[in-house]
């Protein structure tokens, strides 16, 4: 079985979070006084667990997971932080908005960081060209 198939079927890895967890065993972090070895028969606890689940080479699956993670574009990389856009309102501006709202008098400054916690479709009011798909991060 290929290592990608093993990641999907044996490790049940279908998300980036799963891939990160699988790849961590190769970072030589001490696990119950047993260090990970870069070989097929490593006996560190994560590799033993994977072997018991049916994986024939946990180290190779972990390195394959790390390779897959290294190829993720910034748009989907959970390790990238959004750039500061300087659009968020200051505490003082938020207070002024609250006062203007309560008194029903004064200007309310638009807050671009406002979130909607209903359906995802309620959050978007943008018309785009469906033929164009950017790989740039959306944040």
N, C-alpha and C positions, 0 to 999 in steps of 0.2 A: 504494500500500500504506500502511495506517495505521502510525503510528509504533510502536504497541504490537505489531503484527504484525511489523514490521521488527526490533524488539528480540528477539522470539521466534525468527524465522526467519533473518534475516541475521546478527544479533549473537550468536545462540544463547544468549540470556540467559534462564535458567530459575531462577536463584537470586538471593538478595539480594546475595551476593558479586559476581555478574556485574553487577548493576545499579550497585553502588558503583563498580566499575572503569570502567564506561561513563560514569557521571556525572562522574568525576574530571577529564575533559578540559576541562570548562567552568569549572574553578576557576582558570584562567589561570596554571597552573604552567608555567614555561619548559621546553619540550621541545626539546632540541637547538637552542637559540637561536631557536626558532619558537614564538611565543605563540598560544594559541587565540583565534580571532576568533568573535564571536557572529553567524555568518552560514552560509548553506548551503554556500559554497565555501571554508571554512576549510582551510588547507594545513598545519596542525600535524600532526606524525607520527601521533597517534592517529586524527585525522579522515581523513588520507590512507589509513591502513590500513583504516578502515571503508568508505571509498569504493571501495577496491579489492575489498572483500568484497561490494560490491553495494548499499551503503546510499546513498540519494540525498540525505540530509540528516543527516549525523552530529551536527551541533549540536542539531537538533530531537530526535533520539533521545536524546541525552545529557540534555537538559532534561526530556524525558518520563520518563526513568529517575529523575532527581532528584525529579520530582513524585510518582512512584510511591513512592519511598523516604520522602518526607515524610508519606505517608498511612498508613504502617505503624503499627499499634498497638504500645504499649510491650511487649506480650507477645512480639512477633516482632522487635522492633528490636534489632539487634546492637550498637547504640551505647549501650544502657542498661546500667548496672552494677547488679548485685544489691545490695539494701540489706543493710547489716550486721545480722545477726539476733542477734548475741551468743550464738549457740548452739554455735559451734565450741569444741571443747575446747582448753584452753591446753596448752602444751608439758608443763608439770608434770603435768596430769591425764592426758595421754597416756602419760607415763612411769609413773605409778601404775597405769594400766590394764595396761601391758606387764608390770610386776612382778607384779601380781595374777594375770595370766594364766599367767605362767611358774611362779609358786609354787603355783598352784591354790588360793590362799588370799587372801581379801579381796574387796572389792567392785569391780566393773568398771562404770564410768560409761558410759552409752550415748553413742556419738559419732554425731551426726546427719550428719556430713560423710563418713561411710563410703560408699565407692562399690563397685559390683559391675561387673566388666568382662566379664560373660558376655552373655546376651541381655537386651534391654530389658525384656521381660516379667518377668524375675527381679527387677527393681528396684522393682516396684510391688505394694503390698499394701493398696490403698485401694478402698473401695466408694463409687462416686459415682452421681449421677443423670445418665444419659446425655443427658437433655433440656437440661441446664444447661451452657452453654459460656461460660466467663469470658474477657474480653479482658485481664484484669489479668495482669501478668507472673507466671510461675510461680516465679521466683527471689526 
